Amino acid sequence: MADATVNIPGVIASDPRFNTTNSGKRVANIRVLAGRSKPDGNGGWEQLSTTAYDVSYWAEHADLASALNPERGSKVTVTGTITGVEKYDGQNGESLSIKVNGDGLRVYPKRDQQQGGNFGGQQSQQSGGQWGNNPHQGHQTQQSSGWGQNPGVGSDEPPF
């Protein structure tokens, strides 16, 4: 039986790293922060929890992730399988990082950008780039609407 797939909507926390291992394998590493928040009553958001996900993309997945040009601060949705949990010293003491082997990525356009694009060359002002497994279709997909999610750009959506 295959590992369960997770979907992680969040924000890229640091500059993505694109490297090649000593054995020649390409790898992309992206740290994504995701969490829960609620309106604070003053027009802002109160953060209830935050989880760090360290996502690794390998071989052709690393190439596809690189082609989407993700950057720090970009809103994304990551798909993949959880491979482990690691403890680290964070700003507020000991924290956990979830390790994910990524197999899909959607990068939402920033509010000030005029266009985004799906991997594969299609351009749209309303969607960012994406590729990956659609759990409802069971094959690689390149849809302009993503995984049935609206990024909510310009809406009252929470920060994560």
C-alpha positions in Angstrom: 0.0 0.0 0.0 1.3 3.5 -0.9 2.0 6.1 1.7 -0.7 8.6 2.4 -0.5 11.9 0.5 -0.7 15.2 2.4 -1.7 18.7 1.0 -0.1 21.6 2.8 -1.2 25.1 2.1 1.3 27.6 3.5 4.0 30.2 2.9 7.6 29.7 1.8 9.6 30.6 4.9 13.1 31.0 3.4 14.8 31.1 0.1 14.4 27.7 -1.7 17.7 25.8 -2.3 18.4 24.0 -5.6 21.4 21.6 -5.5 22.9 18.5 -7.0 24.2 15.7 -4.7 27.7 14.2 -5.0 26.1 11.3 -6.8 24.5 13.7 -9.4 20.9 13.6 -8.1 19.1 17.0 -8.4 17.3 18.1 -5.2 15.1 21.2 -4.3 14.5 22.0 -0.6 11.7 24.3 0.4 10.7 25.2 3.9 6.9 25.9 4.2 5.1 27.3 7.3 1.5 26.4 7.7 -0.9 27.0 10.6 -4.2 28.0 11.9 -5.3 31.6 12.5 -8.5 33.4 13.3 -9.7 37.0 12.9 -8.6 39.2 15.8 -11.5 41.6 15.6 -9.3 44.5 14.5 -9.1 43.6 10.8 -6.0 41.4 11.4 -5.3 37.8 12.2 -4.3 36.0 15.4 -1.9 33.1 14.8 -3.1 30.0 16.8 -0.4 27.5 15.6 2.4 27.2 13.1 4.1 24.1 11.8 7.3 24.0 9.7 7.5 21.5 6.8 10.8 20.8 5.2 10.0 19.6 1.7 12.5 17.8 -0.6 11.8 17.4 -4.3 14.1 14.9 -6.2 15.2 14.5 -9.8 12.5 15.6 -12.3 10.3 17.0 -9.4 13.3 19.2 -8.4 13.5 20.5 -12.0 9.7 21.2 -12.1 9.9 23.0 -8.7 12.8 25.1 -9.9 10.9 26.0 -13.1 8.0 27.5 -11.0 10.5 29.9 -9.5 9.2 29.8 -5.9 10.5 32.5 -3.6 10.5 33.4 0.1 7.0 34.7 1.1 5.1 33.0 -1.8 1.9 31.3 -0.9 2.0 27.7 -2.0 0.3 24.3 -1.7 2.6 21.4 -1.4 1.7 17.7 -1.9 3.8 14.8 -0.8 4.3 12.1 1.8 5.6 12.6 5.3 9.0 10.9 5.9 9.8 12.0 9.4 9.8 14.5 12.3 12.8 16.4 13.5 13.3 18.6 16.6 15.2 21.9 16.4 15.7 25.0 18.6 13.3 27.6 17.4 12.6 31.2 18.4 10.2 30.0 21.1 12.2 27.1 22.4 12.2 23.5 21.0 10.1 23.1 17.9 9.3 20.3 15.4 9.8 20.2 11.7 7.9 17.7 9.5 10.0 16.2 6.7 8.1 15.7 3.4 9.1 14.0 0.2 7.3 16.4 -2.3 5.6 15.3 -5.5 3.5 18.4 -6.2 3.7 22.2 -5.9 1.4 25.1 -6.6 2.8 28.6 -6.4 0.2 31.3 -6.1 0.9 34.7 -7.7 1.8 37.6 -5.5 -0.8 40.3 -5.2 1.4 42.8 -7.1 2.2 40.5 -10.0 0.4 41.0 -13.2 0.5 37.4 -14.4 1.2 33.9 -13.2 1.6 30.7 -15.1 1.0 27.0 -15.0 3.9 24.8 -15.6 3.7 24.0 -19.3 3.4 27.5 -20.7 -0.2 28.6 -20.1 -0.5 32.1 -18.6 -3.3 33.4 -16.4 -3.7 36.4 -14.2 -5.6 34.3 -11.7 -3.4 31.3 -11.2 0.2 30.7 -10.3 2.3 27.8 -11.4 1.7 24.3 -10.4 2.4 20.6 -11.2 1.9 17.4 -9.3 -0.5 14.6 -8.5 -4.2 15.4 -8.3 -5.5 13.0 -5.7 -8.9 13.0 -7.4 -7.7 12.1 -10.8 -4.7 9.8 -10.0 -2.3 11.2 -12.6 0.0 14.1 -13.3 -2.0 17.3 -14.0 -1.6 20.8 -15.1 -4.9 22.6 -14.4 -5.3 26.4 -14.2 -7.5 26.0 -11.2 -5.2 23.8 -9.2 -6.5 21.2 -6.9 -10.0 22.7 -6.8 -8.8 25.5 -4.5 -9.1 29.2 -5.0 -6.1 31.1 -3.7 -8.4 33.9 -2.5 -6.0 36.6 -3.6 -7.5 39.9 -2.4 -10.0 38.2 -0.1 -10.4 37.9 3.7 -8.4 34.7 3.8 -6.1 34.1 6.8 -2.3 34.5 6.3 -1.8 30.7 6.0 
